[in-house]
Amino acid sequence: MTPAAEQLSLLATDESAHQPATDAVRLLLFNAQHASPERSRRQAEWIAGQEDADIAVLTEVSSTQGGDALVTALTERGYATVIAPQPSTPDYRTVIACRTGGVRPVPSPVTVTPHRAPAARVTVGGHDIGVLGLYVPSRGPKAQRNVAKRAFQEAVTESLPRLLAAFPDMPVVVAGDLNVIERGHQPPHKVFGEWEYAFYDSFQAAGLTDAFRRLHPDEVTHSWFGLTGNGFRFDHLFVSTPHVDRVLACNYHQQAREAGLTDHAVMTLRLGLPSTPGEHGEAPATGAG
């Protein structure tokens, strides 16, 4: 945790509109779109009002005033711990905010621009889970086309086995804006290369399963739309494969995008937990409400 994040976790917070669940992991993925301080505060208000936002992973957070305003506003609205790594030079970053107090930041397993890939061990209902947030660089300017994107993707692929080893025998959730699409994406987009599809495939190869595709194998949906209206499924949630049967819900929501708070759809995940810490077995039959 950075010194700033350590200080923020100690600030007095307002009572949250929603209390953290103890029987399920409730995680929300939100692209902040390098918002201004005023829009960042509105984003924080909206996020804090969502039931499925006990853990909020925020991508494309600026390293300047807008990002700082977002982190502060989340803390003021009931997020007991906010992990907000600050890059050494101006760049976008990823933030993990948690309503629960049982949060331990861990060193990012990603060695390239790790401020885009914070990690944490979060305790929910007596159970530990691992969380990794990711914000993959865009394709970049013509002079440096795909250089930063490819370097970061290669570092993430190399880190995934270490990530799972760091959280043995517990659910691991990877959430982020990957700026890539899956094979067979509808509509197809010829701009993506084999190395980008291989990056998406690397999560499955490492032992992580696309939670949305697990529940919705044939659904066509998008999380970002280009100027021509073409849709892209850029935002993704992966769960460690041994625990994917516990996924109760995983969906995209367009309301925040349509309200102008962000240019991406929001994703939510509910992952059921055993009734007793340390218990393993079938996913609970209830709790997906």
C-alpha positions in Angstrom: 0.0 0.0 0.0 1.3 3.5 -0.8 1.7 6.1 2.0 -1.3 7.9 0.5 -3.4 4.8 0.5 -2.3 4.1 4.1 -3.4 7.5 5.1 -6.8 7.2 3.3 -7.6 3.9 5.0 -7.4 5.7 8.4 -9.7 8.6 7.5 -13.2 8.7 9.1 -15.8 7.4 6.7 -19.5 7.9 6.3 -21.8 4.9 7.0 -22.2 2.9 3.8 -25.6 2.6 2.2 -24.8 -1.1 1.9 -23.1 -3.4 4.5 -20.6 -5.9 3.2 -22.0 -9.3 2.5 -20.5 -12.3 4.4 -21.9 -15.1 2.2 -20.6 -14.0 -1.2 -17.9 -11.9 -2.8 -19.7 -8.9 -4.4 -17.3 -7.1 -6.9 -17.9 -4.3 -9.3 -15.6 -3.3 -12.2 -15.7 0.4 -13.3 -13.7 2.3 -15.9 -13.2 5.8 -14.5 -12.3 7.3 -17.9 -9.7 9.7 -16.5 -12.5 11.8 -15.0 -12.3 15.3 -13.7 -12.5 15.9 -9.9 -16.2 16.8 -10.2 -17.2 13.7 -12.2 -15.0 11.5 -10.0 -17.0 12.5 -7.0 -20.2 11.7 -8.9 -18.7 8.3 -9.9 -17.9 7.6 -6.2 -21.4 8.4 -5.1 -22.8 6.1 -7.8 -20.4 3.2 -6.9 -21.1 3.5 -3.2 -24.8 3.2 -3.9 -24.5 -0.2 -5.6 -25.1 -3.3 -3.6 -22.7 -5.4 -5.6 -19.7 -3.0 -4.9 -18.2 -4.4 -1.7 -15.0 -4.6 -3.7 -14.7 -2.0 -6.5 -12.0 -2.3 -9.1 -11.5 0.9 -11.0 -9.5 1.2 -14.2 -8.2 4.2 -16.2 -7.9 6.3 -13.0 -5.7 9.3 -13.6 -2.6 10.0 -11.5 -3.6 13.7 -11.1 -6.4 15.6 -9.4 -9.3 13.6 -10.8 -7.9 10.3 -9.6 -7.1 11.7 -6.2 -10.6 13.1 -5.9 -12.0 9.7 -6.7 -9.9 7.9 -4.1 -10.8 10.5 -1.4 -14.5 10.4 -2.3 -14.6 6.6 -2.1 -13.0 6.7 1.3 -15.5 9.3 2.5 -18.4 7.0 1.3 -17.6 3.9 3.3 -14.7 2.2 1.6 -12.5 1.3 4.6 -9.4 0.5 2.5 -8.5 2.1 -0.9 -5.4 0.7 -2.6 -4.3 3.4 -5.0 -0.7 3.0 -6.3 0.8 6.2 -7.6 3.0 5.9 -10.7 6.4 7.6 -10.7 5.6 9.4 -13.9 2.1 10.5 -15.1 0.1 7.5 -16.2 -3.2 5.8 -15.7 -3.6 3.4 -12.8 -5.9 0.8 -11.3 -7.5 1.2 -7.9 -9.0 -1.4 -5.5 -11.5 -0.1 -3.0 -13.1 -2.3 -0.3 -16.0 -1.8 2.1 -14.6 -4.6 4.3 -11.8 -3.9 6.7 -10.0 -7.2 6.1 -7.8 -6.2 3.3 -4.1 -6.8 2.9 -2.3 -5.2 -0.1 0.3 -7.5 -1.7 3.1 -6.7 -4.1 1.8 -6.7 -7.7 3.0 -9.8 -9.5 3.2 -7.7 -12.7 6.6 -6.2 -13.1 5.8 -3.7 -15.9 3.9 -0.6 -14.8 2.7 -2.4 -11.6 0.5 0.7 -10.8 -1.9 -0.7 -13.5 -2.0 -4.1 -11.7 -2.6 -3.8 -7.9 -3.3 -6.9 -5.9 -4.8 -7.7 -2.5 -5.9 -10.4 -0.2 -9.4 -9.6 1.0 -11.3 -11.4 3.8 -15.0 -11.9 3.2 -17.1 -13.8 5.8 -14.0 -15.4 7.2 -12.8 -16.5 3.8 -9.7 -15.1 2.1 -9.8 -14.3 -1.6 -7.1 -12.9 -4.0 -7.9 -9.9 -6.2 -5.9 -8.5 -9.1 -7.0 -5.4 -10.9 -5.7 -4.7 -14.5 -5.8 -1.8 -16.9 -4.0 -2.7 -20.1 -2.7 0.2 -22.1 -4.4 1.2 -25.4 -2.7 0.7 -28.7 -0.9 4.0 -28.2 0.3 6.8 -30.6 1.6 5.9 -34.1 5.2 6.4 -33.1 4.9 3.8 -30.2 2.0 1.7 -31.6 1.4 -1.3 -29.3 4.8 -1.0 -27.5 3.4 -0.4 -24.0 0.4 -2.6 -24.6 2.4 -5.6 -25.7 5.0 -5.2 -22.9 2.3 -5.0 -20.2 0.4 -8.0 -21.7 3.5 -10.1 -21.8 4.2 -9.2 -18.1 0.7 -10.1 -17.1 0.8 -13.4 -18.9 4.1 -14.2 -17.2 2.7 -13.2 -13.8 -0.5 -15.3 -13.8 1.0 -18.5 -12.5 2.8 -16.6 -9.7 -0.5 -14.9 -8.8 -2.3 -18.2 -8.4 0.6 -19.6 -6.4 0.5 -16.6 -4.1 -3.2 -17.3 -3.2 -3.2 -21.1 -2.8 -6.5 -23.0 -2.2 -8.6 -19.8 -2.3 -10.7 -18.1 -4.9 -8.8 -15.6 -7.1 -10.6 -12.9 -9.1 -8.9 -10.9 -11.9 -10.9 -7.9 -13.0 -10.0 -5.3 -15.6 -10.2 -3.5 -18.9 -7.9 -5.6 -21.0 -8.4 -3.7 -24.3 -8.6 -7.0 -26.2 -11.6 -9.1 -27.3 -12.1 -12.9 -27.3 -11.8 -15.2 -30.4 -15.1 -15.3 -32.2 -16.2 -11.9 -31.0 -19.3 -10.5 -32.6 -19.0 -8.3 -34.5 -15.5 -9.3 -35.6 -12.8 -6.6 -35.5 -9.9 -7.2 -37.9 -7.7 -4.7 -36.1 -6.7 -7.2 -33.4 -3.7 -9.4 -33.9 -3.0 -13.0 -32.9 -0.9 -11.8 -30.0 -3.9 -10.0 -28.6 -6.2 -13.0 -28.8 -3.3 -15.1 -27.3 -3.3 -12.7 -24.3 -7.0 -13.4 -23.7 -6.3 -17.1 -24.0 -3.5 -16.9 -21.5 -5.9 -16.5 -18.6 -7.6 -19.9 -19.3 -4.2 -21.5 -19.8 -3.0 -20.2 -16.4 -6.1 -21.6 -14.6 -8.6 -18.8 -14.7 -12.1 -18.9 -16.3 -14.0 -16.1 -17.9 -16.9 -15.8 -15.4 -19.3 -14.1 -17.8 -18.7 -16.7 -20.5 -19.2 -19.4 -17.9 -22.7 -18.3 -17.3 -23.5 -16.8 -20.7 -21.7 -18.9 -23.3 -23.5 -17.5 -26.3 -24.6 -14.0 -25.3 -23.5 -11.1 -27.5 -22.8 -8.0 -25.3 -20.3 -5.2 -25.3 -18.7 -3.0 -22.7 -17.4 -0.2 -25.0 -18.6 1.4 -28.2 -16.5 3.1 -30.9 -17.5 6.3 -32.8 -19.2 4.2 -35.5 -21.3 2.4 -32.9 -19.4 -0.9 -33.1 -19.3 -2.7 -29.8 -16.3 -4.3 -28.1 -16.2 -6.6 -25.1 -13.1 -5.1 -23.5 -13.9 -5.5 -19.8 -13.5 -8.9 -18.3 -13.8 -10.8 -15.0 -11.9 -14.1 -14.5 -12.2 -16.5 -11.5 -9.8 -19.3 -10.6 -11.0 -22.4 -12.4 -11.3 -24.6 -9.3 -13.8 -22.1 -7.9 -15.7 -21.1 -11.0 -18.7 -23.3 -10.0 -19.3 -20.8 -7.2 -20.0 -17.9 -9.6 -23.6 -16.9 -8.9 -23.9 -14.0 -11.2 -21.7 -12.0 -13.7 -23.2 -9.3 -15.8 -22.7 -6.1 -17.8 -24.7 -3.0 -16.9 -25.1 0.0 -19.2 -26.8 2.5 -16.8 -23.7 4.4 -15.7 -22.4 4.6 -19.3 -25.8 5.9 -20.5 -25.8 8.5 -17.7 -22.4 9.8 -18.8 -20.5 8.7 -15.8 -18.2 6.6 -17.9 -17.8 5.4 -21.5 -17.7 1.7 -20.4 -20.4 -0.7 -19.2 -20.0 -1.7 -15.6 -19.4 -5.3 -14.7 -20.6 -7.1 -11.5 -19.7 -10.5 -10.0 -21.2 -12.5 -7.2 -19.1 -15.4 -6.0 -20.7 -17.7 -3.4 -18.7 -18.7 -0.3 -19.0 -21.8 1.9 -21.1 -21.3 5.1 -18.1 -22.2 7.3 -14.5 -20.9 6.8 -12.4 -23.6 5.4 -15.3 -25.6 4.1 -15.2 -26.7 0.5 -17.9 -28.3 -1.7 -20.8 -27.4 -3.9 -21.9 -23.8 -4.4 -24.8 -22.6 -2.3 -28.2 -22.9 -3.8 -29.3 -19.4 -2.7 -27.8 -16.0 -2.5 -27.8 -14.9 -6.1 -30.5 -12.3 -5.5 
